[in-house]
Amino acid sequence: MLTTAIFCTCALIGQAVAWGELGHETVGYVAMQFLAPKALSFVQSSLGSTYNESLGPAAPWADTVREETAYAWSAPLHFIDAEDDPMDDSCSVSQKRDCASGFCTLTAISNYTKRIQETSLSATQRQEALKFLDHFIGDIGQPLHVEALETGGNDITATCAGKKTNLHAVNTGMITQNIDALYGGSVTTWANTLVTRIKTGAYKSEAASWISCSSITSTKSSKRGLIGTTIEDDIALTRKNARRSTQVTLPELACPLAWAQDSNSFDCSIVFSYTTGEDLCTGSYFNAAIPIIDTQIAKQGYRLAAWLNVIFDGATNLPS
């Protein structure tokens, strides 16, 4: 097994993208199939022809712009540096511990959920908020984006299909390989397959649990009004926050934290469970990882749709 040391700084974290362009697009395409009427209308009118009125093509935007000087500040927002110990089978996420700077995916989702509801902002600003949410809700489902160990796997050398890369980048290689092998190289075919699993297939019985987030909410926090117990509660907190001064502290949200904890758990169960020198895009590791990647992409698309539905339609409009 690997023996590694924990270290991470914000200056280093912008080294690899979460799901890659194909994975993020798929999250967006899955979400499009579950949008309620008002959410769909906003998405289509906001994104317009530039993004084919779809969350799919818009999803990679945040990864593209973070390489630009004007958006360099956004790089830390793609990650939550969970200071846990997956090598000792101890995985956990704490907003207080892992987002002490106030600059991580959890606070980004809170901020852009607030901004997308501010009708005083320009159409361009609200479109930007939508594109960030489109991307960050995808990011939070990637286990290595919720992990500080070796800079989220960026500093661990790994092999994928005979090529040297890093552990973080292996996910992108796996996705490309899987799409080519099973879906004719088509992102939309992959997305439609995941949607079918959610609606009538293997994911149907568990999809409702994907948008539940009450289990991680403490009674103490709930009574103080800091953390919601449902997506509706979270959105209500951001809406209340949006009516206040822009300087007010962003509310801590229950659902993004629950989803981060969900993805972080895979750092213990699969992500770091390989033998040094093993080709991770073949054999047992690949075969174990692909079903998890499929499920995480499907989850985040479904969660993104639910999030936007509550913002614009007042309810998830999805089976509970």
C-alpha positions as CSV (number, residue, x, y, z in Angstrom):
1,M,0.0,0.0,0.0
2,L,1.0,3.6,-0.4
3,T,2.7,5.4,2.4
4,T,2.2,9.2,2.1
5,A,2.4,12.4,4.1
6,I,-0.4,14.9,4.6
7,F,0.3,18.4,3.3
8,C,-1.7,21.0,1.3
9,T,-1.5,24.7,0.7
10,C,-3.9,26.9,-1.3
11,A,-1.0,27.9,-3.5
12,L,-0.8,24.3,-4.8
13,I,-4.3,23.2,-5.1
14,G,-5.1,24.4,-8.6
15,Q,-3.2,21.6,-10.3
16,A,-5.9,19.3,-11.6
17,V,-9.6,19.5,-12.5
18,A,-12.2,17.3,-10.7
19,W,-14.0,15.2,-13.3
20,G,-12.4,16.8,-16.4
21,E,-14.4,18.4,-19.1
22,L,-16.3,15.3,-20.0
23,G,-17.3,14.5,-16.4
24,H,-18.5,18.0,-15.6
25,E,-20.4,18.2,-18.9
26,T,-22.2,14.9,-17.9
27,V,-23.2,16.3,-14.5
28,G,-24.8,19.2,-16.4
29,Y,-26.5,17.1,-18.9
30,V,-28.0,14.8,-16.2
31,A,-29.3,17.9,-14.3
32,M,-31.0,19.2,-17.4
33,Q,-33.3,16.2,-17.5
34,F,-34.6,16.9,-14.0
35,L,-35.1,20.7,-14.0
36,A,-38.5,22.0,-13.0
37,P,-40.2,24.6,-15.3
38,K,-39.0,27.8,-13.8
39,A,-35.5,26.5,-13.2
40,L,-35.3,25.3,-16.8
41,S,-36.5,28.6,-18.1
42,F,-33.9,30.5,-16.1
43,V,-31.1,28.1,-17.2
44,Q,-32.0,28.4,-20.9
45,S,-32.5,32.2,-20.9
46,S,-29.4,32.8,-18.8
47,L,-27.0,30.5,-20.7
48,G,-28.4,31.3,-24.1
49,S,-26.9,30.2,-27.4
50,T,-23.4,30.5,-26.1
51,Y,-23.9,27.3,-24.1
52,N,-26.7,25.8,-26.2
53,E,-29.1,26.7,-23.4
54,S,-27.7,23.8,-21.4
55,L,-25.8,23.2,-18.1
56,G,-23.7,20.6,-20.0
57,P,-21.5,22.8,-22.1
58,A,-21.5,25.5,-19.4
59,A,-20.1,23.1,-16.7
60,P,-16.4,23.3,-17.5
61,W,-16.3,27.1,-17.6
62,A,-15.1,27.4,-14.0
63,D,-12.1,25.2,-14.7
64,T,-11.2,27.2,-17.8
65,V,-11.3,30.6,-16.3
66,R,-9.4,29.8,-13.1
67,E,-6.3,29.6,-15.3
68,E,-6.9,33.3,-16.3
69,T,-5.4,36.1,-14.2
70,A,-8.8,37.7,-13.6
71,Y,-10.1,34.5,-12.0
72,A,-7.0,33.1,-10.3
73,W,-8.7,33.9,-7.0
74,S,-11.3,31.2,-7.7
75,A,-8.8,28.2,-7.7
76,P,-9.2,27.4,-3.9
77,L,-13.0,27.3,-4.4
78,H,-12.8,24.0,-6.3
79,F,-11.6,22.1,-3.2
80,I,-12.2,21.2,0.4
81,D,-9.0,20.3,2.1
82,A,-10.3,17.6,4.4
83,E,-7.5,17.1,7.1
84,D,-8.5,13.5,7.8
85,D,-6.4,10.3,7.4
86,P,-7.7,8.0,4.7
87,M,-4.5,5.9,4.9
88,D,-5.6,4.9,8.4
89,D,-9.2,4.4,7.2
90,S,-10.3,7.6,8.9
91,C,-12.3,9.9,6.6
92,S,-14.2,13.0,7.7
93,V,-15.2,16.5,6.7
94,S,-15.6,19.5,9.0
95,Q,-16.4,22.9,7.7
96,K,-14.8,24.6,10.7
97,R,-11.6,22.5,10.4
98,D,-11.3,22.2,6.6
99,C,-12.6,25.5,5.4
100,A,-11.2,27.8,8.1
101,S,-10.1,30.3,5.6
102,G,-13.7,30.7,4.4
103,F,-12.5,29.9,0.9
104,C,-13.6,26.4,-0.3
105,T,-16.3,24.7,-2.2
106,L,-18.7,24.8,0.7
107,T,-18.6,28.6,1.0
108,A,-18.5,29.0,-2.8
109,I,-21.8,27.1,-3.1
110,S,-23.3,29.2,-0.3
111,N,-22.1,32.5,-2.0
112,Y,-23.3,31.7,-5.5
113,T,-26.6,30.3,-4.3
114,K,-27.1,33.7,-2.6
115,R,-25.9,35.7,-5.7
116,I,-28.1,33.8,-8.2
117,Q,-31.2,34.9,-6.2
118,E,-30.2,38.6,-6.2
119,T,-32.3,40.1,-8.9
120,S,-30.4,43.4,-8.5
121,L,-27.4,41.8,-10.1
122,S,-26.9,42.0,-13.8
123,A,-27.7,39.1,-16.1
124,T,-24.0,38.5,-16.6
125,Q,-23.4,38.3,-12.8
126,R,-26.3,35.9,-12.3
127,Q,-25.1,33.8,-15.3
128,E,-21.7,33.6,-13.6
129,A,-23.3,32.4,-10.4
130,L,-25.1,29.7,-12.3
131,K,-22.0,28.5,-14.0
132,F,-20.1,28.4,-10.7
133,L,-22.9,26.4,-9.1
134,D,-23.0,24.1,-12.2
135,H,-19.4,23.4,-11.7
136,F,-18.9,23.4,-7.9
137,I,-21.8,21.0,-7.2
138,G,-20.0,18.7,-9.6
139,D,-16.7,19.2,-7.8
140,I,-18.1,18.4,-4.4
141,G,-18.9,14.9,-5.6
142,Q,-15.3,14.1,-6.6
143,P,-13.6,12.3,-3.6
144,L,-10.2,13.9,-4.2
145,H,-11.7,17.4,-4.2
146,V,-12.6,16.7,-0.7
147,E,-9.2,15.6,0.5
148,A,-6.0,17.3,1.6
149,L,-3.8,14.2,1.5
150,E,-0.9,14.8,-1.0
151,T,-2.8,17.9,-2.4
152,G,-5.8,15.8,-3.2
153,G,-3.7,13.1,-4.9
154,N,-2.0,15.6,-7.2
155,D,1.4,14.7,-5.7
156,I,1.1,11.0,-5.9
157,T,2.5,9.5,-9.1
158,A,0.2,7.0,-10.7
159,T,-0.1,5.1,-14.0
160,C,-3.2,5.1,-16.2
161,A,-3.3,3.0,-19.4
162,G,0.5,2.8,-19.4
163,K,1.1,6.5,-19.0
164,K,2.6,8.2,-16.0
165,T,0.3,10.8,-14.4
166,N,-0.9,11.6,-10.9
167,L,-3.7,10.0,-8.8
168,H,-6.0,13.0,-9.2
169,A,-5.7,13.0,-13.0
170,V,-6.5,9.3,-13.1
171,N,-10.2,10.0,-12.8
172,T,-10.2,11.9,-16.1
173,G,-8.3,9.1,-17.8
174,M,-10.8,6.6,-16.5
175,I,-13.8,8.6,-17.6
176,T,-12.4,9.1,-21.1
177,Q,-11.5,5.4,-21.4
178,N,-15.0,4.3,-20.1
179,I,-16.9,6.7,-22.4
180,D,-14.9,5.5,-25.4
181,A,-15.4,1.8,-24.5
182,L,-19.1,1.8,-23.5
183,Y,-20.7,4.9,-24.9
184,G,-19.1,5.4,-28.3
185,G,-17.2,8.4,-27.1
186,S,-20.4,10.3,-26.5
187,V,-20.9,12.3,-23.3
188,T,-24.7,12.7,-24.0
189,T,-25.0,8.9,-24.4
190,W,-23.3,8.4,-21.1
191,A,-25.5,11.1,-19.5
192,N,-28.7,9.6,-20.9
193,T,-27.7,6.2,-19.6
194,L,-27.3,7.6,-16.1
195,V,-30.6,9.4,-16.4
196,T,-32.3,6.2,-17.3
197,R,-30.8,4.5,-14.3
198,I,-32.2,7.3,-12.1
199,K,-35.7,7.2,-13.6
200,T,-36.3,3.5,-14.1
201,G,-33.1,1.5,-13.4
202,A,-30.5,0.7,-10.8
203,Y,-30.5,4.1,-9.1
204,K,-34.3,4.6,-8.9
205,S,-34.6,3.3,-5.3
206,E,-31.7,5.4,-3.9
207,A,-32.1,8.7,-5.8
208,A,-34.3,10.2,-3.1
209,S,-31.6,9.6,-0.5
210,W,-29.1,11.6,-2.7
211,I,-31.0,14.8,-2.0
212,S,-31.6,14.2,1.7
213,C,-29.2,15.9,4.1
214,S,-30.7,15.9,7.5
215,S,-28.5,13.2,9.0
216,I,-25.5,15.5,9.5
217,T,-27.4,18.4,11.1
218,S,-26.9,18.8,14.8
219,T,-29.8,19.8,17.0
220,K,-27.7,22.6,18.5
221,S,-26.8,24.1,15.1
222,S,-30.4,23.7,13.9
223,K,-31.8,25.6,16.9
224,R,-29.3,28.4,16.3
225,G,-30.5,28.6,12.7
226,L,-27.1,28.1,11.2
227,I,-27.7,24.9,9.3
228,G,-30.7,23.7,7.5
229,T,-32.0,20.1,7.4
230,T,-33.2,20.0,3.7
231,I,-32.4,21.7,0.5
232,E,-35.4,23.9,1.1
233,D,-34.0,25.0,4.4
234,D,-30.6,25.7,2.9
235,I,-32.0,27.8,0.1
236,A,-34.2,29.7,2.7
237,L,-31.0,30.6,4.6
238,T,-29.3,31.9,1.5
239,R,-32.4,33.9,0.5
240,K,-32.5,35.5,3.9
241,N,-28.8,36.2,3.7
242,A,-29.3,37.8,0.2
243,R,-31.6,40.4,1.7
244,R,-28.9,41.6,4.1
245,S,-25.6,43.5,3.6
246,T,-23.1,41.8,1.3
247,Q,-20.7,41.9,4.2
248,V,-22.7,39.4,6.3
249,T,-21.1,36.0,7.0
250,L,-22.2,33.3,4.6
251,P,-24.5,30.7,6.1
252,E,-23.2,27.2,6.6
253,L,-25.3,24.8,4.6
254,A,-26.3,21.3,5.5
255,C,-26.6,19.7,2.1
256,P,-23.3,20.6,0.5
257,L,-21.6,19.4,3.7
258,A,-23.5,16.1,3.6
259,W,-22.6,15.6,0.0
260,A,-18.9,16.4,0.7
261,Q,-18.9,13.8,3.5
262,D,-20.5,11.3,1.1
263,S,-17.8,11.7,-1.5
264,N,-15.0,11.9,1.0
265,S,-16.0,8.5,2.3
266,F,-14.7,7.0,-0.9
267,D,-11.2,8.2,-0.1
268,C,-11.2,5.5,2.5
269,S,-13.0,2.8,0.7
270,I,-11.5,2.9,-2.8
271,V,-9.4,5.9,-3.9
272,F,-6.2,5.1,-2.0
273,S,-6.7,1.3,-1.9
274,Y,-4.2,0.4,-4.6
275,T,-0.8,-1.1,-4.8
276,T,2.2,1.1,-5.8
277,G,3.0,0.6,-9.5
278,E,-0.4,-0.8,-10.4
279,D,-1.9,0.5,-13.6
280,L,-5.1,2.1,-12.3
281,C,-6.9,2.2,-15.6
282,T,-6.9,-1.6,-15.9
283,G,-7.8,-4.5,-13.8
284,S,-9.5,-4.6,-10.4
285,Y,-9.0,-1.0,-9.4
286,F,-10.5,0.3,-12.6
287,N,-13.4,-2.2,-12.3
288,A,-14.1,-1.0,-8.7
289,A,-13.8,2.7,-9.5
290,I,-16.0,3.0,-12.6
291,P,-19.3,2.2,-10.8
292,I,-18.5,4.8,-8.2
293,I,-17.6,7.4,-10.8
294,D,-20.9,6.6,-12.6
295,T,-22.9,7.0,-9.4
296,Q,-21.1,10.1,-8.2
297,I,-21.7,11.8,-11.6
298,A,-25.4,10.8,-11.5
299,K,-25.7,12.0,-7.9
300,Q,-24.3,15.4,-8.6
301,G,-26.4,16.0,-11.7
302,Y,-29.5,15.0,-9.7
303,R,-28.5,17.2,-6.8
304,L,-27.7,20.1,-9.0
305,A,-31.2,19.9,-10.5
306,A,-32.8,19.7,-7.1
307,W,-30.8,22.7,-5.9
308,L,-31.9,24.9,-8.8
309,N,-35.4,23.6,-8.6
310,V,-35.8,24.8,-5.0
311,I,-34.2,28.2,-5.9
312,F,-36.6,28.9,-8.8
313,D,-39.6,26.6,-8.2
314,G,-39.7,26.4,-4.4
315,A,-39.4,22.6,-4.2
316,T,-37.2,19.9,-5.6
317,N,-40.0,18.6,-7.8
318,L,-38.3,15.2,-7.6
319,P,-39.6,12.0,-6.0
320,S,-39.0,11.8,-2.2
